[in-house]
Amino acid sequence: MIALQIGRLWGLGVLCLSGGQVESLFDLGLPACVAELPADLAAVDAVLAGPGVLTAIEASWPEGAVSFGRPTVPMDRFVRLMVVKARSGWGYETLVREVSDSLHLRRFCRFGLWDRVPDESTVRKLVRRLGAEVIEAICAQVIAAATSPRAGARRFVVRAARIDSTVVEANIRYPTDLGLAQDAARSLAREANRARGLAGVAGPRVRDRSRAIAGRLLRVNRSVAARTGQSRELALRLTGEAGELLAVSIREARRLAGVLERRARGRGARAKQAAAARLRRLCELAEKVCAQIELRLAGKPIRDRLVSIADPDARPIRKGKLNKPTEFGSVMQLTELCQNTRRGARGLILPVSTGIGSLNEAQLLPATGQRLRDLGLRPREIALDGGFQPGPVREHLPAPERLFISGHHAPHARKTNRRLAKFRVGAEGRISHLKRRYGLDRSRLKGHAGARTWAAWSILAYNLDTLALRAA
């Protein structure tokens, strides 16, 4: 309390945007090749040092938390840490270890020789706290600064755009009804075990039935491997038994949640209510698994299928790929803004347009068009694949001089149509590039908000590298 009062008296803010001076007397003894950043990192550092880049973080921070609590990690250092992470593909622990051990990365992330790199748990918590909206705002600010007339000779002039969508997979295993029932039973028992201490000694107990369900899953796997011809009937019967076991666990968990809510009085009431809310949320997911099992046993179609207890926002998506007929995750629409339509053109990418479920191109177009209008961008040429329809495109996107949709008649010269068709195909290569180089193939953060955050960091790192290549 004394420290907080001192902080208020001296005007010390909890939100720290800059870490201050990095150089010290010890840096004078370093060789020039060590003291200077490599060309690519120096160009990225120059972009991140521009005015207004961290404004979105300051605007998103709650007013009540600006001058209350412990000081944060300097935001300029945190953003650079995450850019290094997206460019390298390292995990949090590896990121902290490598930055601590590299003089160039320390200087790029603005850590002095005497400074300690934040713990990996601190970085992870800040990623969740900032969320997707803040990182998308930073990405939009970078694009706005690059395309502004104030950029002078280095201005990025947007002349063409290509739009396509892809699936960013969730970090889950291939779902089965028995596997989901096992995960739901284990999650209910784990959460109930944590909450029993709040409910008292006489609180209801939720038995862990995941091992019983796992035994049935093993019997199904052995039957399939033996190729006896009776695997389907056995699988349906054992899946029904797993659903019954899960239903018993749900009833026990709901009784425990009721006890917690009734005893939520006085001291510890908030913790009991929070534990009861978590239990009821897991019960809803488990009940959905039971409903899916009942529909499967009845031979009826399952709509809006749940594919993971840990990531309930993930959905099955079919894109017609031979190697992956069904993917599990989120559909994201990517818009690349280019200066020309030449072969190998590399542009800036807008923050993704996405939603929960298997959304088509027309459903994602309004958000893409709004982002273009917010930035004041109007590409002269737009190239799209056959999944787009002319009506929604003209309704939601800024009207271009030339619009090319694969498979649709375009009233342009044959040479122009061929040029735009080749330019459109480059969207597939750009998506592949983002997945291989910047980790957009699979989101390691849970939930739809986590997938958006993961994609935002990947796109920010890509845009910074694009601007660095132009400055080289």
C-alpha positions as CSV (number, residue, x, y, z in Angstrom):
1,M,0.0,0.0,0.0
2,I,2.9,2.4,0.9
3,A,4.5,1.7,-2.5
4,L,1.3,2.4,-4.3
5,Q,0.8,5.7,-2.5
6,I,4.4,6.7,-3.3
7,G,3.7,5.8,-7.0
8,R,0.6,8.1,-7.0
9,L,2.4,11.0,-5.3
10,W,5.4,10.9,-7.8
11,G,3.2,10.2,-10.8
12,L,4.6,6.8,-11.6
13,G,2.4,5.0,-14.1
14,V,1.8,1.3,-14.1
15,L,1.6,1.2,-17.9
16,C,5.2,1.5,-19.1
17,L,5.5,2.2,-22.9
18,S,9.2,2.7,-23.2
19,G,12.1,1.0,-21.4
20,G,14.4,4.1,-21.6
21,Q,18.0,4.2,-22.5
22,V,19.7,0.9,-23.6
23,E,23.3,1.9,-24.1
24,S,25.8,2.1,-21.2
25,L,29.5,2.5,-20.8
26,F,30.0,-1.2,-21.3
27,D,28.7,-0.8,-24.9
28,L,31.7,1.4,-25.8
29,G,33.9,-1.7,-25.5
30,L,32.0,-3.8,-27.9
31,P,33.1,-4.2,-31.6
32,A,31.2,-2.2,-34.1
33,C,29.8,-5.3,-35.8
34,V,28.2,-6.3,-32.4
35,A,27.0,-2.8,-31.5
36,E,25.2,-2.3,-34.8
37,L,22.0,-4.2,-35.7
38,P,21.8,-6.4,-38.8
39,A,20.2,-4.6,-41.7
40,D,16.8,-6.5,-41.4
41,L,16.5,-5.9,-37.7
42,A,17.6,-2.3,-38.1
43,A,14.8,-1.7,-40.6
44,V,12.2,-3.3,-38.5
45,D,13.4,-1.3,-35.5
46,A,13.0,1.9,-37.4
47,V,9.4,1.1,-38.3
48,L,8.5,0.1,-34.7
49,A,10.2,3.3,-33.4
50,G,7.8,5.4,-35.5
51,P,5.3,7.7,-33.8
52,G,1.9,6.3,-32.8
53,V,2.8,2.6,-33.0
54,L,2.1,2.0,-29.3
55,T,-0.9,4.3,-29.2
56,A,-3.3,1.4,-29.4
57,I,-1.8,-0.2,-26.3
58,E,-2.2,3.0,-24.3
59,A,-5.8,3.5,-25.5
60,S,-6.8,0.0,-24.6
61,W,-5.4,0.0,-21.1
62,P,-8.2,0.5,-18.5
63,E,-8.1,4.0,-16.9
64,G,-8.3,2.5,-13.4
65,A,-5.2,0.3,-14.0
66,V,-2.9,3.0,-15.5
67,S,-1.8,4.2,-12.1
68,F,-2.6,1.3,-9.8
69,G,-0.7,-1.9,-9.4
70,R,2.8,-3.0,-10.3
71,P,4.6,-1.5,-13.4
72,T,4.4,-3.6,-16.6
73,V,7.1,-4.7,-18.8
74,P,7.9,-1.8,-21.2
75,M,5.6,-2.2,-24.1
76,D,8.2,-1.4,-26.8
77,R,10.2,-4.3,-25.5
78,F,7.3,-6.7,-25.3
79,V,6.2,-5.9,-28.9
80,R,9.7,-6.5,-30.2
81,L,9.9,-9.8,-28.3
82,M,6.7,-11.0,-29.9
83,V,7.9,-9.9,-33.4
84,V,11.0,-12.0,-32.8
85,K,8.8,-14.9,-31.7
86,A,6.6,-14.7,-34.8
87,R,9.6,-14.4,-37.2
88,S,11.5,-17.3,-35.6
89,G,8.8,-19.7,-34.6
90,W,10.2,-20.2,-31.1
91,G,8.2,-21.0,-28.1
92,Y,8.1,-18.7,-25.1
93,E,10.8,-20.4,-23.1
94,T,13.1,-20.6,-26.2
95,L,12.4,-17.0,-27.0
96,V,13.5,-15.8,-23.6
97,R,16.6,-18.0,-23.6
98,E,17.7,-16.9,-27.1
99,V,17.1,-13.2,-26.5
100,S,19.0,-13.4,-23.2
101,D,21.9,-15.0,-25.0
102,S,22.1,-12.8,-28.1
103,L,23.6,-9.3,-28.1
104,H,21.9,-8.4,-31.4
105,L,18.5,-9.6,-30.2
106,R,19.0,-7.8,-26.9
107,R,19.7,-4.5,-28.6
108,F,16.8,-5.0,-31.0
109,C,14.4,-5.7,-28.1
110,R,16.0,-2.8,-26.2
111,F,17.3,-4.8,-23.3
112,G,20.6,-3.5,-21.9
113,L,23.5,-5.7,-21.0
114,W,22.4,-5.4,-17.3
115,D,18.7,-5.9,-17.9
116,R,16.9,-9.1,-17.2
117,V,14.6,-10.5,-20.0
118,P,11.0,-11.0,-18.6
119,D,10.0,-14.5,-17.6
120,E,8.1,-16.5,-20.2
121,S,5.0,-16.5,-18.1
122,T,5.0,-12.7,-18.0
123,V,5.1,-12.7,-21.8
124,R,2.3,-15.2,-22.2
125,K,0.0,-13.3,-19.8
126,L,0.6,-10.0,-21.7
127,V,-0.3,-11.7,-25.0
128,R,-3.7,-12.7,-23.5
129,R,-4.2,-9.3,-21.8
130,L,-3.7,-7.2,-24.9
131,G,-5.8,-9.5,-27.2
132,A,-6.3,-9.4,-30.9
133,E,-7.9,-5.9,-31.2
134,V,-4.8,-4.1,-30.0
135,I,-2.4,-6.0,-32.2
136,E,-4.7,-5.5,-35.2
137,A,-4.7,-1.8,-34.4
138,I,-0.9,-1.7,-34.3
139,C,-0.9,-3.6,-37.7
140,A,-3.3,-1.0,-39.2
141,Q,-1.2,1.8,-37.8
142,V,1.9,0.4,-39.5
143,I,0.0,0.1,-42.8
144,A,-1.4,3.6,-42.5
145,A,2.1,5.1,-41.8
146,A,3.5,3.2,-44.8
147,T,0.8,4.3,-47.2
148,S,0.5,7.9,-46.0
149,P,1.6,10.7,-48.3
150,R,3.8,11.9,-45.4
151,A,6.1,8.8,-46.0
152,G,7.6,10.7,-48.9
153,A,9.8,8.7,-51.4
154,R,9.3,5.5,-49.4
155,R,5.5,5.6,-49.5
156,F,3.9,2.3,-50.2
157,V,1.4,3.1,-53.0
158,V,-1.4,0.5,-53.1
159,R,-2.4,-0.2,-56.7
160,A,-3.7,-3.8,-56.5
161,A,-5.3,-6.2,-54.0
162,R,-5.9,-9.9,-53.9
163,I,-8.2,-11.6,-51.4
164,D,-8.5,-15.2,-50.4
165,S,-9.4,-17.2,-47.3
166,T,-7.7,-20.1,-45.5
167,V,-8.2,-22.3,-42.5
168,V,-6.0,-21.7,-39.4
169,E,-6.1,-25.0,-37.6
170,A,-6.7,-25.2,-33.9
171,N,-4.1,-27.0,-31.7
172,I,-6.3,-30.0,-31.1
173,R,-6.2,-33.7,-31.9
174,Y,-8.5,-35.3,-34.4
175,P,-11.9,-35.5,-32.7
176,T,-14.0,-38.6,-32.1
177,D,-17.1,-39.0,-30.0
178,L,-15.4,-41.4,-27.6
179,G,-12.4,-39.1,-27.4
180,L,-14.6,-36.1,-26.7
181,A,-16.5,-38.0,-24.0
182,Q,-13.2,-39.0,-22.4
183,D,-12.0,-35.4,-22.4
184,A,-15.3,-34.1,-21.0
185,A,-15.3,-36.6,-18.1
186,R,-11.7,-35.8,-17.2
187,S,-12.3,-32.0,-17.3
188,L,-15.4,-32.3,-15.1
189,A,-13.6,-34.4,-12.5
190,R,-10.5,-32.1,-12.5
191,E,-12.6,-29.0,-12.1
192,A,-14.8,-30.6,-9.4
193,N,-11.7,-31.7,-7.5
194,R,-10.5,-28.1,-7.4
195,A,-13.9,-26.9,-6.2
196,R,-14.5,-29.5,-3.5
197,G,-12.4,-27.6,-1.1
198,L,-14.7,-24.6,-1.4
199,A,-17.8,-26.7,-1.0
200,G,-16.7,-28.3,2.3
201,V,-16.1,-31.8,3.4
202,A,-19.7,-32.9,2.7
203,G,-19.6,-31.5,-0.9
204,P,-20.7,-33.9,-3.6
205,R,-17.9,-35.9,-5.3
206,V,-17.6,-36.1,-9.1
207,R,-16.0,-39.4,-10.0
208,D,-13.4,-39.5,-12.8
209,R,-14.9,-41.8,-15.5
210,S,-12.3,-41.0,-18.1
211,R,-10.5,-44.3,-17.6
212,A,-13.7,-46.3,-18.1
213,I,-14.3,-44.4,-21.4
214,A,-10.7,-44.8,-22.4
215,G,-11.1,-48.6,-22.1
216,R,-14.0,-48.5,-24.5
217,L,-12.0,-46.4,-26.9
218,L,-9.2,-49.0,-26.8
219,R,-11.7,-51.8,-27.5
220,V,-12.9,-49.9,-30.6
221,N,-9.3,-49.4,-31.8
222,R,-8.5,-53.1,-31.4
223,S,-11.7,-54.1,-33.3
224,V,-10.9,-51.8,-36.2
225,A,-7.3,-53.1,-36.3
226,A,-8.6,-56.8,-36.3
227,R,-10.9,-56.1,-39.3
228,T,-13.6,-58.4,-38.0
229,G,-16.3,-56.7,-39.9
230,Q,-18.2,-55.9,-36.7
231,S,-16.4,-52.7,-35.8
232,R,-19.3,-50.4,-36.7
233,E,-21.8,-52.1,-34.4
234,L,-19.3,-52.4,-31.6
235,A,-18.3,-48.7,-32.0
236,L,-21.9,-47.5,-31.8
237,R,-22.6,-49.6,-28.7
238,L,-19.5,-48.5,-26.8
239,T,-20.1,-44.9,-27.8
240,G,-23.6,-45.1,-26.3
241,E,-22.2,-46.5,-23.1
242,A,-19.6,-43.7,-23.0
243,G,-22.4,-41.2,-23.3
244,E,-24.3,-42.8,-20.4
245,L,-21.2,-42.6,-18.2
246,L,-20.6,-39.0,-19.1
247,A,-24.3,-38.1,-18.3
248,V,-23.7,-39.5,-14.8
249,S,-20.7,-37.2,-14.4
250,I,-22.7,-34.2,-15.6
251,R,-25.4,-34.8,-12.9
252,E,-22.8,-35.1,-10.2
253,A,-21.1,-31.9,-11.4
254,R,-24.4,-30.0,-11.5
255,R,-25.1,-31.0,-7.9
256,L,-21.7,-29.7,-6.8
257,A,-22.3,-26.4,-8.7
258,G,-25.6,-26.0,-6.9
259,V,-24.0,-26.6,-3.5
260,L,-21.3,-24.0,-4.3
261,E,-24.0,-21.4,-5.3
262,R,-26.0,-22.0,-2.2
263,R,-23.0,-21.6,0.1
264,A,-21.7,-18.5,-1.7
265,R,-22.2,-16.2,1.3
266,G,-19.8,-13.9,3.1
267,R,-16.1,-14.5,2.8
268,G,-15.1,-16.5,-0.3
269,A,-18.4,-16.0,-2.0
270,R,-16.8,-14.7,-5.2
271,A,-14.5,-17.7,-5.5
272,K,-17.4,-20.1,-5.0
273,Q,-19.5,-18.4,-7.6
274,A,-16.6,-18.5,-10.1
275,A,-16.0,-22.2,-9.5
276,A,-19.7,-22.9,-9.9
277,A,-19.7,-20.9,-13.2
278,R,-16.8,-22.9,-14.5
279,L,-18.5,-26.2,-13.6
280,R,-21.7,-25.2,-15.3
281,R,-19.8,-24.1,-18.4
282,L,-18.1,-27.5,-18.6
283,C,-21.4,-29.2,-18.0
284,E,-22.9,-27.4,-21.0
285,L,-20.0,-28.6,-23.2
286,A,-20.4,-32.1,-21.9
287,E,-24.1,-32.1,-22.5
288,K,-23.4,-31.1,-26.1
289,V,-21.1,-34.1,-26.5
290,C,-23.9,-36.3,-25.1
291,A,-26.4,-34.8,-27.6
292,Q,-23.9,-35.4,-30.5
293,I,-23.6,-39.0,-29.4
294,E,-27.4,-39.4,-29.3
295,L,-27.7,-37.9,-32.8
296,R,-25.0,-40.2,-34.1
297,L,-26.7,-43.3,-32.7
298,A,-30.0,-42.2,-34.3
299,G,-28.3,-41.7,-37.6
300,K,-29.2,-38.0,-37.8
301,P,-26.9,-35.2,-39.0
302,I,-25.0,-33.1,-36.5
303,R,-25.0,-29.3,-37.0
304,D,-22.5,-26.9,-35.4
305,R,-20.4,-29.8,-34.1
306,L,-18.2,-29.5,-31.0
307,V,-14.8,-30.9,-31.8
308,S,-12.8,-30.0,-28.6
309,I,-13.5,-29.4,-24.9
310,A,-10.3,-27.3,-24.6
311,D,-11.1,-25.2,-27.7
312,P,-14.9,-25.0,-28.0
313,D,-14.7,-22.4,-30.7
314,A,-13.0,-24.7,-33.2
315,R,-15.3,-26.1,-36.0
316,P,-14.9,-28.7,-38.7
317,I,-14.3,-27.0,-42.1
318,R,-14.2,-28.7,-45.5
319,K,-12.2,-26.9,-48.2
320,G,-12.0,-29.7,-50.7
321,K,-8.3,-30.6,-50.2
322,L,-7.2,-34.1,-51.0
323,N,-4.6,-34.4,-48.3
324,K,-6.9,-32.7,-45.6
325,P,-10.6,-33.2,-46.5
326,T,-11.6,-31.8,-43.1
327,E,-9.7,-29.3,-41.0
328,F,-10.6,-28.1,-37.5
329,G,-10.2,-24.4,-36.7
330,S,-11.3,-21.0,-38.0
331,V,-11.7,-19.6,-41.5
332,M,-9.7,-16.4,-42.0
333,Q,-9.9,-14.0,-45.0
334,L,-6.5,-12.5,-46.0
335,T,-6.2,-9.3,-48.1
336,E,-2.8,-8.5,-49.6
337,L,-2.2,-4.9,-50.9
338,C,0.5,-4.7,-53.6
339,Q,2.2,-1.9,-55.5
340,N,2.0,-3.8,-58.7
341,T,0.8,-7.1,-60.3
342,R,4.2,-8.4,-61.4
343,R,5.4,-11.9,-60.7
344,G,6.7,-12.2,-57.1
345,A,4.9,-9.0,-55.9
346,R,5.0,-8.8,-52.1
347,G,2.6,-6.5,-50.4
348,L,1.1,-5.6,-47.0
349,I,-1.6,-7.7,-45.4
350,L,-4.6,-6.3,-43.7
351,P,-5.7,-7.8,-40.3
352,V,-7.8,-10.9,-40.9
353,S,-11.5,-11.1,-41.2
354,T,-12.8,-14.1,-39.4
355,G,-15.6,-15.6,-37.4
356,I,-16.6,-18.8,-35.6
357,G,-17.8,-21.6,-37.9
358,S,-17.3,-22.5,-41.6
359,L,-18.0,-19.0,-43.1
360,N,-18.0,-18.3,-46.8
361,E,-16.3,-15.5,-48.6
362,A,-19.4,-13.3,-48.7
363,Q,-19.9,-13.5,-45.0
364,L,-16.3,-12.2,-44.4
365,L,-16.3,-9.5,-47.0
366,P,-18.0,-6.7,-44.9
367,A,-15.2,-6.7,-42.3
368,T,-12.6,-6.6,-45.1
369,G,-14.3,-3.7,-46.9
370,Q,-14.6,-1.8,-43.6
371,R,-10.8,-2.2,-42.9
372,L,-10.1,-0.8,-46.4
373,R,-12.4,2.2,-45.8
374,D,-10.9,2.8,-42.3
375,L,-7.4,3.1,-43.9
376,G,-8.7,5.2,-46.8
377,L,-7.4,2.7,-49.4
378,R,-9.0,2.1,-52.8
379,P,-7.0,-0.4,-55.0
380,R,-7.3,0.2,-58.7
381,E,-7.4,-3.6,-59.4
382,I,-8.8,-6.4,-57.3
383,A,-8.3,-10.1,-58.1
384,L,-10.4,-12.8,-56.4
385,D,-11.0,-16.5,-56.8
386,G,-14.2,-18.3,-57.9
387,G,-15.6,-18.4,-54.4
388,F,-16.5,-14.7,-54.5
389,Q,-19.8,-13.5,-56.1
390,P,-19.9,-10.2,-58.0
391,G,-22.9,-8.8,-56.0
392,P,-21.4,-8.9,-52.5
393,V,-18.0,-7.8,-53.8
394,R,-19.5,-4.6,-55.4
395,E,-21.6,-4.0,-52.2
396,H,-18.8,-4.3,-49.6
397,L,-15.5,-3.5,-51.3
398,P,-14.5,-0.1,-52.6
399,A,-15.2,0.1,-56.4
400,P,-12.0,-0.7,-58.3
401,E,-11.2,0.3,-61.9
402,R,-10.7,-3.4,-62.8
403,L,-12.3,-6.3,-61.0
404,F,-11.3,-9.9,-61.8
405,I,-13.1,-12.9,-60.4
406,S,-11.8,-16.3,-61.5
407,G,-14.4,-18.2,-63.5
408,H,-16.5,-15.1,-64.2
409,H,-16.6,-12.9,-67.3
410,A,-14.4,-9.8,-67.0
411,P,-14.9,-7.0,-69.6
412,H,-11.2,-6.4,-70.0
413,A,-8.6,-7.1,-72.6
414,R,-7.3,-10.7,-72.8
415,K,-3.9,-9.6,-71.8
416,T,-5.2,-7.8,-68.7
417,N,-7.3,-10.8,-67.7
418,R,-4.3,-13.1,-68.0
419,R,-2.2,-10.7,-65.9
420,L,-4.8,-10.5,-63.2
421,A,-5.3,-14.3,-63.2
422,K,-1.6,-14.8,-62.6
423,F,-1.6,-12.2,-59.9
424,R,-4.6,-13.9,-58.2
425,V,-2.8,-17.2,-58.1
426,G,-0.1,-15.5,-56.0
427,A,-2.5,-15.3,-53.1
428,E,-2.2,-19.1,-52.7
429,G,1.6,-18.8,-52.5
430,R,1.3,-15.9,-50.0
431,I,-0.9,-18.0,-47.7
432,S,1.6,-20.9,-48.0
433,H,4.4,-18.5,-47.2
434,L,2.6,-17.2,-44.1
435,K,1.9,-20.7,-42.9
436,R,5.5,-22.0,-43.4
437,R,7.4,-18.9,-42.3
438,Y,5.2,-17.1,-39.8
439,G,3.3,-19.9,-38.1
440,L,-0.1,-19.2,-39.5
441,D,-0.7,-22.9,-40.1
442,R,-1.8,-23.7,-36.6
443,S,-2.8,-21.4,-33.7
444,R,-1.2,-22.3,-30.4
445,L,-3.7,-20.1,-28.5
446,K,-7.1,-21.4,-27.5
447,G,-10.4,-20.1,-28.6
448,H,-11.4,-17.9,-31.4
449,A,-10.0,-14.8,-29.7
450,G,-6.7,-16.7,-29.3
451,A,-6.6,-17.6,-33.0
452,R,-7.2,-14.0,-33.9
453,T,-4.4,-12.9,-31.6
454,W,-2.0,-15.5,-33.1
455,A,-2.9,-14.4,-36.7
456,A,-2.4,-10.7,-35.8
457,W,1.1,-11.3,-34.5
458,S,2.0,-13.3,-37.6
459,I,0.7,-10.7,-40.0
460,L,2.4,-7.9,-38.0
461,A,5.7,-9.7,-38.3
462,Y,5.2,-10.3,-42.0
463,N,4.3,-6.6,-42.7
464,L,7.4,-5.5,-40.8
465,D,9.6,-7.8,-42.8
466,T,8.0,-6.5,-46.0
467,L,8.8,-2.9,-45.1
468,A,12.3,-3.9,-44.1
469,L,12.9,-5.5,-47.5
470,R,11.7,-2.3,-49.2
471,A,14.1,-0.2,-47.1
472,A,17.1,-2.4,-47.9
